[in-house]
Amino acid sequence: MPGAFIGDGPSGGKNYPGKLTFRVFVTCVVAAFGGLIFGYDLGISGGVTSMDPFLKKFFPDVYIKEHNRKPSDSQYCKFDSQILTLFTSSLYLAALVASLGASTVTRLFGRRLTMISGGVLFLAGAALNAFAHEVWMLIVGRMLLGFGIGCANQSVPIYVSEVAPYKYRGALNMMFQLAITIGIFVANVLNYLFAQMKNGEGWRYSLGLAAVPAIMIIVGAIFLPDSPSSLIERGQDDKAKEELIKIRGTTDIDEEFKDLIAASEASKIVKHPWASLLKRQYRPHLTMAIAIPFFQQLTGMNVITFYAPVLFKTIGFGGTASLMSAMITGACNAAATLVSIFTVDKFGRRTLFLEGGAQMFICQLVITAAIGSKFGEDGNPGVLPKWYAIIVVIGICVYVAGFAWSWGPLGWLVPSEIFPLEVRSAAQSINVSVNMIFTFAIAQIFTTMLCHMKFGLFFFFAFFVVVMSSFIYKFLPETKGVPIEEMSVVWQNHPYWKDFVKPAEKQADPDC
């Protein structure tokens, strides 16, 4: 591990000079456009699959099941179709594959090229979906979108963590999550508006407008500077030093530049970063790269995000009312993410993780009780009172807010900042891959789980919220205010992980 630790900085690490320059802020905002393509797709798919013209054209069996229900048919099962859920989930399987390949591109050619590649693939997928006439065109288009998302999710969080000053790294990195929530909200609004179109073609506009965030990330990434770490990694030390001076707003960057060089030299010793991740000294990094995205998906939030209109429609809201309710929860999601941006570098990552977990757990119990008491086992509530519907929406909004200022942004921030340079690209690929595997699984089986588990589905996710909060309390150290090059100090001081990550002077072999 490069760099010695001194006591004049946060958490015992070095206190690099530098400020939040306009260049850094704009750079991080532009990079976060990558979150827009992810968020837009998260929000758009659930709304489209609740539109009758879309179902009638591509999934007539689901349309018939929805509109020709017998009184004895369960409300919970009317959207239970594996082909329909494949439309949503296929994207995340493709993103899994793309994130693995993007690791090599990111390491060899830089973060910018990976972002541009992601935007181009997403643009192609948007075009194919907008002009789709067969189910296979929808699925192939979704897979192209997935390739784009895999590239963006692999490169953007790393890029922002490398460019941002350590004092503001949390807030700036959360621009990515804020962009995701904005994308979700915009998608919800557009779904609501396009669903009103009389010609029944509104779904084409919803899917096709994914081209807008794709173009934004392509154009934005073209004008982004490479991060100093990426430039050094590719042997462009002089250019890296010039860029570090620009983004820090000071010429006093010698100490930070020296540590970046040392980190790069250490990374070159590691010839096989994928294999190195299995070594004992990287055990905490590998654990977090797997556990955090795994638990993030088992909060149940993506069920709300993917299928909010379907879920609301299932529990008794009308078609446009379900889209309106999804729009309201999308707005809560975006607003609550702003809270995390202003608090993460003040209160720390662990505090937000634990508070958000407690809030989501309580809300899931309340939502379960509300739905269970009204719908029971057969899922036939009759006419849903307006006041009751409002309570359900408020409960879901509070739950969404808890996720939006905790596990949502922190699930991307923490993994992107804890990995040392020598394994950073490989570890981030694992982080994205695990995220996409379980996103795919949850998206694919949600409607079946809802059909069989009914309102007990929320108990299932509440259980995992308890497990993941306990994991954070026990195993995750606080990383607030620690320079990314000096992150090993938090593991060396952690009561559990200190036996795995030894100080640099105690490591005779860099590969040990």
C-alpha positions in Angstrom: 0.0 0.0 0.0 1.5 3.3 -1.0 1.9 6.3 1.2 2.7 6.6 4.9 0.1 8.0 7.3 0.5 11.1 9.4 -1.7 12.5 12.0 -2.6 15.9 10.5 -5.5 14.8 8.3 -8.9 13.3 8.7 -8.9 9.8 10.3 -5.1 10.0 10.6 -4.7 10.3 6.8 -3.0 13.0 4.8 -4.6 16.4 4.5 -4.1 17.4 0.9 -4.5 21.1 0.0 -7.0 22.1 -2.7 -10.5 23.4 -2.9 -13.8 22.7 -4.7 -13.1 24.4 -8.0 -15.7 25.2 -10.7 -13.9 22.9 -13.0 -14.3 20.0 -10.6 -17.9 20.7 -10.0 -18.8 21.0 -13.7 -16.7 17.9 -14.5 -18.5 15.8 -11.8 -21.9 17.1 -12.9 -21.2 16.2 -16.6 -19.9 12.7 -15.6 -23.1 12.2 -13.5 -25.1 12.4 -16.7 -24.3 8.7 -16.9 -26.7 8.3 -14.0 -29.5 9.8 -16.2 -29.5 6.9 -18.6 -29.7 4.4 -15.8 -32.4 6.3 -14.0 -34.5 7.0 -17.1 -34.6 3.3 -17.9 -35.4 2.3 -14.3 -38.4 4.7 -14.4 -39.6 4.2 -17.9 -40.0 0.4 -18.0 -42.6 0.0 -15.2 -44.8 2.8 -16.7 -44.7 1.4 -20.2 -45.6 -2.1 -19.0 -48.7 -0.7 -17.3 -50.0 1.0 -20.6 -52.8 -1.0 -22.2 -51.8 -0.2 -25.8 -48.3 -1.6 -25.1 -49.7 -4.7 -23.4 -52.2 -5.3 -26.1 -49.6 -5.1 -28.9 -46.8 -7.1 -27.4 -48.2 -9.0 -24.4 -51.9 -9.8 -25.3 -52.1 -12.6 -22.7 -51.4 -10.1 -19.9 -53.8 -7.6 -21.3 -56.6 -10.2 -21.5 -55.8 -11.4 -17.9 -56.0 -7.8 -16.7 -59.3 -6.9 -18.4 -61.2 -10.2 -18.2 -60.6 -11.0 -14.6 -63.2 -13.1 -12.7 -64.2 -11.9 -9.3 -62.4 -14.9 -7.8 -59.1 -14.1 -9.6 -56.4 -12.8 -7.3 -55.5 -9.1 -7.9 -51.9 -10.0 -7.0 -51.4 -12.3 -10.0 -52.8 -10.3 -12.9 -49.3 -9.2 -14.1 -47.6 -12.5 -13.6 -45.9 -13.1 -16.9 -42.2 -14.2 -17.3 -42.0 -12.8 -20.9 -43.3 -9.4 -19.7 -40.7 -9.3 -16.8 -38.0 -10.4 -19.3 -38.7 -7.1 -21.1 -37.6 -5.3 -17.9 -34.9 -7.7 -16.6 -33.0 -8.5 -19.8 -31.4 -5.1 -19.6 -29.6 -6.0 -16.4 -28.3 -9.3 -17.7 -26.7 -7.4 -20.5 -25.4 -4.8 -18.1 -23.7 -7.6 -16.2 -21.8 -8.7 -19.3 -20.9 -5.2 -20.3 -19.5 -4.2 -16.8 -17.0 -7.1 -17.0 -15.7 -6.0 -20.4 -15.8 -2.4 -19.4 -13.2 -3.1 -16.6 -10.5 -3.7 -19.2 -11.5 -0.7 -21.3 -11.5 1.6 -18.3 -8.1 0.4 -17.2 -6.4 0.6 -20.6 -8.1 3.5 -22.3 -9.5 5.6 -19.5 -12.9 6.4 -17.9 -14.0 8.8 -20.6 -14.0 6.3 -23.5 -16.0 3.9 -21.4 -18.6 6.6 -20.8 -18.8 7.5 -24.5 -19.1 3.8 -25.4 -22.0 3.4 -22.9 -23.8 6.4 -24.4 -23.5 5.1 -27.9 -24.9 1.7 -27.0 -27.7 3.2 -25.0 -28.6 5.4 -28.0 -28.8 2.4 -30.3 -31.1 0.6 -27.8 -33.4 3.6 -27.5 -33.8 3.8 -31.2 -34.6 0.0 -31.6 -37.2 0.1 -28.8 -38.9 3.2 -30.2 -39.5 1.6 -33.6 -40.2 -1.9 -32.3 -42.9 -4.0 -33.9 -42.0 -7.4 -32.5 -41.1 -8.6 -29.0 -37.6 -9.6 -30.1 -36.9 -6.0 -31.1 -37.9 -4.9 -27.6 -35.6 -7.5 -26.0 -32.6 -6.7 -28.2 -33.1 -3.0 -27.7 -33.2 -3.6 -23.9 -30.0 -5.5 -24.1 -28.3 -2.7 -26.0 -29.5 -0.3 -23.2 -28.1 -2.7 -20.7 -24.6 -2.7 -22.4 -24.7 1.1 -22.2 -25.7 1.1 -18.5 -23.0 -1.5 -17.7 -20.3 0.8 -19.2 -21.6 3.9 -17.5 -22.1 2.4 -14.0 -18.6 0.9 -14.2 -16.8 4.1 -15.1 -18.7 7.1 -13.7 -18.5 6.4 -9.9 -14.7 5.7 -10.3 -14.2 8.8 -12.3 -16.0 11.1 -9.9 -14.2 9.6 -6.9 -10.8 10.1 -8.5 -11.5 13.8 -9.6 -13.3 15.0 -6.5 -11.3 16.5 -3.5 -11.6 14.2 -0.6 -13.5 16.7 1.6 -16.3 16.8 -1.0 -16.0 13.4 -2.5 -19.2 12.1 -0.9 -21.4 15.0 -2.1 -19.9 15.1 -5.6 -20.1 11.3 -6.1 -23.8 11.4 -5.1 -24.4 13.6 -8.2 -24.5 10.2 -9.9 -27.3 9.0 -7.7 -29.1 12.3 -8.0 -29.0 12.0 -11.8 -30.5 8.5 -11.4 -33.4 9.8 -9.4 -33.9 12.7 -11.8 -34.0 10.3 -14.6 -36.6 8.2 -12.8 -38.7 11.2 -12.1 -38.6 12.5 -15.6 -39.5 9.0 -16.9 -42.5 8.9 -14.6 -43.7 12.3 -15.7 -43.3 11.4 -19.4 -45.1 8.1 -18.9 -48.0 9.9 -17.3 -48.2 12.4 -20.2 -47.7 10.0 -23.0 -50.3 7.6 -21.6 -52.9 10.2 -22.4 -52.2 10.1 -26.1 -55.3 9.0 -28.1 -53.4 7.1 -30.8 -52.1 4.5 -28.3 -48.5 5.2 -29.4 -47.3 7.0 -26.3 -45.2 4.1 -25.2 -43.0 4.6 -28.3 -42.2 8.2 -27.2 -41.5 7.0 -23.7 -39.0 4.4 -24.9 -37.5 6.6 -27.7 -36.8 9.6 -25.5 -34.1 7.5 -23.8 -32.0 8.9 -26.6 -31.8 12.3 -24.9 -29.8 11.2 -21.8 -27.7 9.0 -24.1 -26.7 12.0 -26.3 -26.1 14.1 -23.1 -23.5 11.6 -21.8 -21.9 11.2 -25.2 -21.4 14.9 -25.7 -20.5 15.6 -22.1 -17.9 12.8 -21.9 -16.2 14.0 -25.1 -15.3 17.3 -23.4 -14.4 15.8 -20.0 -10.7 15.8 -19.0 -9.2 12.4 -18.0 -8.7 11.9 -14.3 -5.1 12.3 -13.0 -5.2 8.7 -11.8 -6.2 7.4 -15.2 -3.5 9.5 -17.0 -0.8 8.2 -14.7 -2.1 4.7 -15.1 -1.5 5.1 -18.9 2.0 6.7 -18.5 1.0 10.4 -19.0 2.5 11.8 -15.8 3.2 15.3 -17.1 -0.4 15.7 -18.3 -1.7 14.2 -15.1 0.2 16.8 -13.0 -1.2 19.7 -15.2 -4.7 18.3 -14.8 -4.3 17.9 -11.0 -3.3 21.5 -10.7 -6.4 22.6 -12.6 -8.9 20.6 -10.7 -7.4 21.4 -7.3 -7.0 25.1 -8.0 -3.5 25.2 -6.5 0.1 24.4 -7.5 0.7 22.8 -4.1 -0.1 19.4 -5.3 3.3 17.7 -4.9 2.3 15.4 -2.0 -0.9 14.2 -3.6 0.8 13.8 -7.0 3.5 11.7 -5.4 1.0 9.4 -3.7 -0.9 9.0 -7.1 2.4 8.0 -8.7 3.1 5.6 -5.8 -0.4 4.1 -6.1 0.1 3.7 -9.9 3.5 2.0 -9.4 2.0 -0.4 -6.9 -0.8 -1.2 -9.3 1.6 -2.1 -12.0 3.1 -4.7 -9.8 -0.3 -6.4 -9.7 -0.3 -8.1 -13.1 -3.6 -9.9 -12.6 -6.1 -7.6 -10.6 -8.9 -10.2 -10.9 -6.8 -12.9 -9.2 -5.3 -10.4 -6.8 -8.8 -9.6 -5.4 -8.8 -13.2 -3.9 -5.7 -12.5 -1.8 -6.1 -11.9 1.9 -5.1 -8.2 1.8 -8.0 -7.4 -0.5 -10.6 -9.4 1.5 -12.4 -6.4 2.9 -12.6 -4.8 -0.5 -14.0 -8.0 -2.2 -16.5 -8.4 0.7 -17.9 -4.9 0.2 -17.9 -5.2 -3.6 -20.2 -8.2 -3.2 -22.2 -7.5 0.0 -23.2 -3.8 -0.6 -24.8 -4.2 -4.1 -26.3 -7.5 -3.0 -28.0 -5.9 0.0 -28.9 -2.8 -2.0 -31.1 -4.9 -4.3 -32.7 -6.7 -1.4 -34.0 -3.5 0.2 -37.0 -3.9 -2.2 -36.5 -0.4 -3.6 -36.1 -1.7 -7.2 -39.4 -3.4 -6.9 -40.9 0.1 -6.3 -38.8 1.7 -9.0 -39.4 -0.9 -11.8 -43.0 -1.7 -11.1 -44.4 1.3 -9.2 -47.2 1.8 -11.8 -47.8 -2.0 -11.9 -47.8 -2.2 -8.1 -50.1 0.7 -7.7 -52.4 -0.7 -10.4 -52.4 -4.1 -8.7 -53.4 -2.6 -5.3 -56.4 -0.9 -6.8 -55.4 2.4 -8.4 -56.6 3.1 -11.9 -54.3 3.3 -14.9 -53.5 7.0 -14.9 -53.8 7.2 -11.1 -51.0 4.5 -10.8 -48.8 6.6 -13.1 -49.5 9.7 -11.1 -48.6 7.8 -7.8 -45.4 6.6 -9.4 -44.6 10.2 -10.4 -45.1 11.3 -6.8 -42.8 8.7 -5.4 -40.2 9.6 -8.1 -40.3 13.2 -6.9 -39.7 12.1 -3.3 -36.8 10.0 -4.5 -35.1 12.9 -6.2 -35.8 15.3 -3.3 -34.5 12.9 -0.6 -31.3 12.3 -2.6 -30.5 16.1 -2.2 -30.6 15.5 1.5 -27.8 12.9 1.2 -25.7 15.2 -0.9 -25.7 17.9 1.9 -25.3 15.5 4.8 -23.0 12.6 3.7 -19.7 14.5 4.3 -21.0 15.9 7.6 -22.6 12.9 9.3 -20.7 10.1 7.5 -21.6 7.0 5.5 -22.4 4.7 8.4 -24.9 7.1 10.0 -26.9 7.4 6.8 -26.8 3.7 6.1 -28.1 2.8 9.6 -30.8 5.6 9.8 -32.0 4.7 6.3 -32.2 1.0 7.2 -34.3 1.7 10.3 -36.6 4.0 8.3 -37.2 1.5 5.5 -37.8 -1.3 8.0 -40.6 0.6 9.8 -42.2 1.7 6.6 -42.2 -1.8 5.2 -44.0 -3.1 8.3 -46.6 -0.3 8.0 -47.1 -0.9 4.2 -47.5 -4.6 4.8 -50.1 -4.0 7.5 -52.0 -1.5 5.3 -52.1 -3.7 2.2 -52.7 -7.0 4.1 -55.6 -5.6 6.1 -57.4 -4.3 3.0 -56.5 -6.9 0.4 -56.1 -10.1 2.5 -55.1 -13.3 0.8 -57.3 -13.1 -2.3 -56.2 -9.6 -3.2 -59.7 -8.3 -4.0 -60.3 -5.1 -2.1 -63.4 -3.9 -4.0 -63.4 -0.1 -4.3 -60.3 1.4 -2.7 -61.1 4.5 -0.6 -59.2 7.6 -1.5 -58.0 8.2 2.0 -56.6 4.7 2.1 -54.8 5.1 -1.2 -53.2 8.3 0.1 -51.9 6.5 3.2 -50.3 3.8 1.0 -48.7 6.4 -1.2 -47.4 8.3 1.8 -46.0 5.2 3.4 -44.2 4.2 0.1 -42.9 7.8 -0.2 -41.3 7.8 3.3 -39.8 4.4 2.5 -38.4 5.7 -0.8 -36.9 8.7 1.0 -35.1 6.4 3.5 -33.5 4.6 0.6 -32.8 7.7 -1.4 -30.6 9.3 1.3 -28.9 6.0 2.4 -28.6 2.8 0.5 -29.3 4.3 -2.9 -26.4 6.8 -3.2 -24.1 5.1 -0.7 -24.4 1.8 -2.6 -22.5 3.5 -5.4 -20.3 5.9 -3.4 -18.7 3.6 -0.9 -17.5 0.9 -3.3 -16.1 3.5 -5.7 -14.0 5.1 -3.0 -12.6 2.1 -1.0 -10.8 0.2 -3.7 -7.0 0.7 -4.2 -5.9 1.7 -7.7 -4.3 -1.7 -8.5 -7.7 -3.5 -8.2 -10.1 -0.6 -8.6 -11.4 -1.4 -12.1 -11.8 -5.1 -11.4 -13.4 -4.5 -8.0 -15.8 -2.0 -9.5 -16.8 -4.4 -12.2 -17.6 -7.0 -9.5 -19.6 -4.3 -7.7 -21.6 -3.5 -10.8 -21.9 -7.2 -11.8 -23.4 -8.2 -8.5 -25.7 -5.3 -8.6 -26.9 -6.3 -12.1 -27.2 -10.0 -11.2 -29.6 -9.3 -8.4 -31.4 -6.5 -10.2 -32.1 -9.0 -13.0 -33.2 -11.6 -10.5 -35.6 -9.3 -8.6 -37.0 -7.8 -11.8 -37.5 -11.2 -13.3 -39.3 -12.9 -10.4 -41.1 -9.9 -8.8 -44.5 -10.5 -10.3 -44.3 -14.2 -9.5 -43.3 -13.4 -5.9 -46.2 -10.9 -5.6 -48.6 -13.5 -6.9 -47.5 -16.2 -4.4 -46.2 -14.2 -1.4 -48.9 -11.5 -1.8 -48.5 -8.7 0.8 -45.9 -10.9 2.6 -43.5 -9.8 0.0 -42.7 -6.7 2.0 -41.9 -8.9 5.1 -39.4 -10.6 2.9 -37.6 -7.4 2.1 -37.9 -6.1 5.7 -36.0 -9.1 6.9 -33.1 -8.3 4.7 -33.1 -4.7 5.7 -32.4 -5.9 9.3 -29.6 -8.2 8.1 -27.9 -5.6 5.9 -28.1 -2.9 8.6 -26.4 -5.4 11.1 -23.7 -6.0 8.5 -23.0 -2.3 8.1 -22.8 -1.8 11.8 -20.3 -4.7 12.3 -18.1 -4.5 9.2 -18.1 -1.2 7.4 -15.6 1.4 8.6 -16.3 5.2 8.3 -14.7 6.6 5.1 -15.8 10.2 5.5 -13.0 12.7 4.9 -10.3 10.1 4.0 -8.3 10.8 0.8 -8.9 8.0 -1.7 -5.2 7.2 -2.0 -5.0 6.8 1.8 -8.1 4.7 2.2 -6.1 1.7 3.6 -5.9 3.4 7.0 -9.6 2.8 7.7 -9.1 -1.0 7.2 -5.9 -1.0 9.3 -7.7 0.7 12.2 -10.9 -1.5 11.9 -11.3 -4.0 14.8 -12.1 -6.9 12.4 -10.3 -6.0 9.1 -7.0 -4.9 10.7 -5.8 -8.5 10.7 -6.3 -8.7 6.9 -4.9 -5.3 5.7 -1.4 -4.7 7.1 0.5 -1.4 7.0 2.7 -1.0 3.9 5.9 -1.3 5.9 4.8 -4.7 7.2 4.2 -6.1 3.7 7.4 -7.5 2.3 5.8 -8.6 -0.9 3.3 -6.3 -2.6 1.4 -9.3 -3.9 1.1 -11.0 -0.6 
